[in-house]
Amino acid sequence: MENNNEVKYAGFWVRVLAWIIDALIVGIPMKMLEAILDIDSGITIVLSLILLWLYYGYAVYRWRGTIGKRVLGLEVLNYDLTSVTLQKASLRFLYSLITYTIVFAPLNMLVVLAFVYSSLIYGLYIILLLPILMILITDKKQVLHDYFAKTIVVDVSSMLKNTPRGTSIEEVTLKNDVDIEDTKYQENE
């Protein structure tokens, strides 16, 4: 029988799949917004950021994750497995903007340069993907924005596998004395 007394952090591929689901869900309204408004206008940028915050920031605060994460049984939580505040969810969203800007903005340029300097460019790809690849080397499987926001993404579905339907993660942590590693990183509330 599986030990449910430890935190199960979400792995790389399940988070990639959640990101793809979210990108599809957000991409359609974003393209509609761009079609309705002039893509270069300032109002489009502001409305896009509001829409992105509602999906990636407010949803994490309100439902502990985006639709992609929730469908896959993942939740964004504090280190002590409690829900994140609206402020922390908003900070995580801002940090994710930085993370994805670091990763994707230069990658567009590198695709063009890859035809000219291919071996050098592949090395730069790896360097630029480090904010995302952190998930493979950090103890809590965090990407850059999780690390800065002091949040974790937990595979709640596997932690709740042998519990009655409707059981919350808080009930599991209280009843089973779940092992929360690295308590020195927990925030003082």
The 8 nearest C-alpha neighbors of each residue, nearest first, counted from 0:
[[1, 2, 3, 161, 160, 4, 157, 158],
 [0, 2, 3, 161, 4, 160, 158, 157],
 [3, 1, 4, 0, 5, 158, 177, 6],
 [2, 4, 158, 5, 1, 177, 175, 6],
 [5, 3, 177, 2, 178, 175, 176, 6],
 [6, 4, 178, 177, 3, 7, 179, 2],
 [5, 7, 8, 179, 178, 177, 4, 153],
 [8, 6, 154, 153, 5, 9, 158, 155],
 [7, 9, 153, 154, 152, 6, 139, 140],
 [10, 8, 154, 153, 152, 7, 14, 13],
 [11, 9, 13, 12, 14, 8, 140, 134],
 [10, 12, 14, 13, 15, 134, 9, 135],
 [13, 11, 15, 14, 10, 16, 17, 9],
 [12, 14, 16, 15, 11, 10, 17, 9],
 [15, 13, 17, 11, 12, 16, 18, 10],
 [14, 16, 12, 18, 13, 17, 11, 19],
 [15, 17, 13, 19, 14, 18, 12, 20],
 [18, 16, 67, 14, 68, 20, 15, 19],
 [17, 19, 15, 21, 16, 20, 22, 14],
 [18, 20, 22, 16, 21, 17, 15, 23],
 [21, 19, 67, 17, 23, 18, 22, 16],
 [22, 20, 24, 18, 67, 23, 19, 25],
 [23, 21, 19, 25, 26, 20, 24, 18],
 [22, 24, 26, 20, 21, 25, 19, 27],
 [25, 23, 21, 22, 26, 27, 20, 28],
 [24, 26, 22, 23, 27, 28, 21, 29],
 [25, 27, 23, 29, 22, 24, 28, 30],
 [26, 28, 30, 29, 25, 24, 31, 23],
 [29, 27, 31, 30, 26, 25, 32, 24],
 [30, 28, 32, 26, 31, 27, 33, 25],
 [31, 29, 33, 27, 32, 28, 26, 34],
 [30, 32, 28, 34, 29, 33, 35, 27],
 [33, 31, 29, 35, 30, 34, 36, 28],
 [32, 34, 30, 38, 36, 31, 35, 29],
 [35, 33, 31, 32, 36, 30, 37, 38],
 [34, 36, 32, 33, 31, 37, 30, 38],
 [37, 35, 33, 34, 32, 38, 43, 40],
 [36, 38, 40, 39, 33, 35, 43, 34],
 [39, 37, 33, 40, 36, 43, 34, 44],
 [40, 38, 37, 41, 43, 44, 36, 42],
 [41, 39, 42, 37, 43, 38, 44, 36],
 [40, 42, 44, 43, 45, 39, 38, 46],
 [41, 43, 45, 44, 40, 46, 36, 47],
 [44, 42, 46, 41, 40, 45, 47, 38],
 [43, 45, 47, 41, 42, 46, 48, 40],
 [44, 46, 42, 48, 47, 43, 49, 41],
 [47, 45, 49, 43, 48, 44, 42, 50],
 [48, 46, 44, 50, 45, 49, 43, 51],
 [47, 49, 51, 45, 50, 46, 52, 44],
 [48, 50, 46, 52, 47, 51, 53, 45],
 [51, 49, 47, 53, 48, 52, 46, 54],
 [52, 50, 48, 54, 49, 53, 55, 47],
 [51, 53, 56, 49, 55, 54, 50, 48],
 [54, 52, 57, 50, 51, 56, 55, 49],
 [53, 55, 51, 52, 58, 56, 57, 50],
 [54, 56, 52, 51, 58, 53, 92, 57],
 [57, 55, 52, 89, 88, 92, 59, 58],
 [56, 58, 53, 60, 59, 61, 54, 55],
 [59, 57, 61, 60, 54, 62, 56, 65],
 [60, 58, 64, 63, 56, 57, 62, 61],
 [61, 59, 57, 85, 58, 88, 63, 83],
 [60, 62, 58, 59, 63, 57, 64, 85],
 [63, 61, 58, 64, 59, 60, 65, 69],
 [64, 62, 59, 74, 75, 60, 61, 82],
 [65, 63, 59, 74, 62, 75, 68, 58],
 [64, 66, 68, 67, 58, 59, 69, 55],
 [65, 67, 69, 68, 70, 64, 21, 20],
 [68, 66, 17, 20, 21, 70, 65, 69],
 [69, 67, 73, 17, 65, 71, 66, 70],
 [68, 70, 72, 66, 71, 73, 67, 64],
 [71, 69, 67, 68, 72, 66, 73, 17],
 [70, 72, 68, 69, 73, 67, 17, 13],
 [73, 71, 156, 69, 70, 155, 154, 68],
 [74, 72, 154, 68, 69, 153, 155, 71],
 [73, 75, 63, 64, 153, 152, 76, 68],
 [76, 74, 152, 63, 64, 151, 153, 59],
 [77, 75, 82, 80, 151, 150, 81, 83],
 [76, 78, 150, 80, 79, 81, 83, 151],
 [77, 79, 80, 185, 150, 151, 76, 149],
 [78, 80, 77, 81, 185, 179, 76, 182],
 [81, 79, 77, 76, 78, 82, 169, 168],
 [82, 80, 77, 79, 76, 83, 169, 78],
 [83, 81, 76, 77, 84, 63, 80, 60],
 [84, 82, 76, 60, 77, 87, 88, 81],
 [83, 85, 87, 86, 60, 88, 82, 89],
 [84, 86, 88, 60, 87, 89, 83, 57],
 [85, 87, 89, 84, 88, 90, 83, 60],
 [86, 88, 90, 84, 89, 85, 83, 91],
 [89, 87, 91, 85, 56, 90, 86, 60],
 [90, 88, 92, 56, 86, 87, 91, 85],
 [91, 89, 87, 93, 92, 88, 94, 86],
 [90, 92, 94, 88, 148, 89, 93, 144],
 [91, 93, 89, 95, 56, 90, 94, 55],
 [94, 92, 90, 96, 95, 91, 89, 97],
 [93, 95, 144, 91, 97, 96, 92, 90],
 [96, 94, 98, 144, 92, 97, 93, 99],
 [97, 95, 93, 99, 94, 98, 100, 92],
 [96, 98, 94, 100, 95, 99, 101, 93],
 [99, 97, 95, 101, 100, 96, 94, 130],
 [98, 100, 102, 101, 96, 97, 103, 95],
 [99, 101, 97, 104, 102, 103, 98, 96],
 [102, 100, 98, 99, 97, 103, 104, 127],
 [103, 101, 99, 127, 100, 128, 104, 98],
 [102, 104, 106, 100, 105, 99, 101, 107],
 [103, 105, 100, 106, 107, 102, 101, 108],
 [106, 104, 108, 107, 103, 109, 102, 101],
 [107, 105, 109, 103, 108, 104, 110, 102],
 [108, 106, 105, 110, 109, 104, 103, 111],
 [107, 109, 105, 106, 110, 111, 112, 104],
 [110, 108, 106, 112, 111, 107, 113, 105],
 [111, 109, 113, 107, 108, 112, 106, 114],
 [110, 112, 109, 113, 108, 114, 107, 115],
 [111, 113, 109, 115, 114, 110, 116, 108],
 [114, 112, 117, 110, 116, 115, 111, 120],
 [113, 115, 112, 117, 116, 111, 110, 120],
 [114, 116, 113, 112, 117, 111, 120, 118],
 [117, 115, 113, 119, 118, 114, 120, 112],
 [116, 118, 113, 120, 119, 114, 115, 121],
 [119, 117, 121, 120, 116, 122, 113, 123],
 [120, 118, 122, 121, 117, 116, 123, 113],
 [119, 121, 123, 117, 122, 118, 113, 116],
 [122, 120, 124, 123, 118, 119, 117, 125],
 [123, 121, 120, 125, 119, 124, 126, 118],
 [122, 124, 120, 126, 121, 125, 127, 119],
 [125, 123, 121, 127, 122, 126, 128, 120],
 [124, 126, 128, 122, 123, 127, 129, 121],
 [127, 125, 123, 129, 128, 124, 122, 130],
 [126, 128, 124, 102, 125, 129, 123, 101],
 [127, 129, 125, 126, 131, 130, 102, 132],
 [128, 130, 132, 131, 126, 127, 133, 125],
 [131, 129, 143, 133, 128, 132, 142, 98],
 [130, 132, 142, 129, 133, 128, 134, 143],
 [131, 133, 129, 134, 135, 130, 128, 142],
 [134, 132, 142, 135, 136, 131, 130, 129],
 [133, 135, 140, 141, 142, 132, 136, 137],
 [136, 134, 133, 132, 137, 140, 11, 10],
 [135, 137, 133, 134, 138, 140, 132, 141],
 [138, 136, 140, 139, 134, 133, 141, 135],
 [139, 137, 140, 136, 141, 134, 135, 8],
 [138, 140, 141, 137, 8, 151, 134, 152],
 [141, 139, 134, 137, 138, 135, 8, 10],
 [142, 140, 134, 145, 139, 146, 137, 151],
 [141, 143, 134, 131, 133, 145, 144, 130],
 [142, 144, 130, 146, 145, 98, 147, 141],
 [145, 143, 94, 95, 147, 146, 142, 91],
 [146, 144, 150, 148, 141, 142, 143, 147],
 [145, 147, 143, 149, 144, 148, 141, 142],
 [146, 148, 144, 149, 145, 143, 94, 91],
 [147, 149, 145, 91, 150, 146, 144, 90],
 [150, 148, 146, 147, 145, 77, 78, 151],
 [151, 149, 77, 145, 148, 76, 78, 146],
 [150, 152, 76, 75, 145, 77, 153, 78],
 [151, 153, 75, 74, 9, 8, 76, 73],
 [152, 154, 8, 9, 74, 73, 155, 7],
 [155, 153, 73, 9, 7, 156, 8, 157],
 [154, 156, 158, 157, 153, 73, 72, 159],
 [155, 157, 72, 159, 158, 154, 160, 73],
 [156, 158, 160, 159, 155, 154, 7, 72],
 [157, 159, 155, 156, 3, 160, 7, 154],
 [160, 158, 156, 162, 157, 161, 155, 168],
 [159, 161, 157, 158, 162, 156, 155, 3],
 [162, 160, 159, 163, 158, 157, 3, 1],
 [161, 163, 159, 160, 164, 166, 171, 165],
 [164, 162, 166, 165, 161, 159, 160, 167],
 [165, 163, 166, 162, 159, 167, 161, 160],
 [164, 166, 167, 163, 162, 159, 168, 170],
 [167, 165, 164, 163, 170, 162, 168, 159],
 [166, 168, 170, 169, 165, 171, 159, 164],
 [167, 169, 171, 170, 172, 166, 155, 159],
 [170, 168, 172, 167, 171, 173, 81, 80],
 [171, 169, 173, 167, 168, 172, 174, 166],
 [172, 170, 168, 174, 169, 173, 175, 167],
 [171, 173, 177, 169, 176, 175, 170, 174],
 [172, 174, 170, 171, 176, 175, 169, 177],
 [175, 173, 171, 172, 176, 170, 177, 169],
 [174, 176, 177, 172, 171, 173, 4, 3],
 [177, 175, 172, 173, 174, 178, 4, 171],
 [176, 178, 4, 172, 5, 175, 179, 6],
 [177, 179, 5, 4, 180, 176, 6, 172],
 [178, 180, 177, 6, 79, 182, 181, 5],
 [181, 179, 182, 178, 6, 78, 5, 183],
 [182, 180, 183, 184, 179, 185, 78, 138],
 [181, 183, 184, 185, 180, 179, 78, 79],
 [182, 184, 181, 185, 186, 180, 78, 187],
 [185, 183, 182, 181, 186, 78, 149, 180],
 [186, 184, 182, 183, 78, 79, 187, 181],
 [185, 187, 188, 184, 78, 183, 149, 77],
 [186, 188, 185, 184, 183, 79, 182, 78],
 [187, 186, 185, 79, 84, 77, 81, 83]]
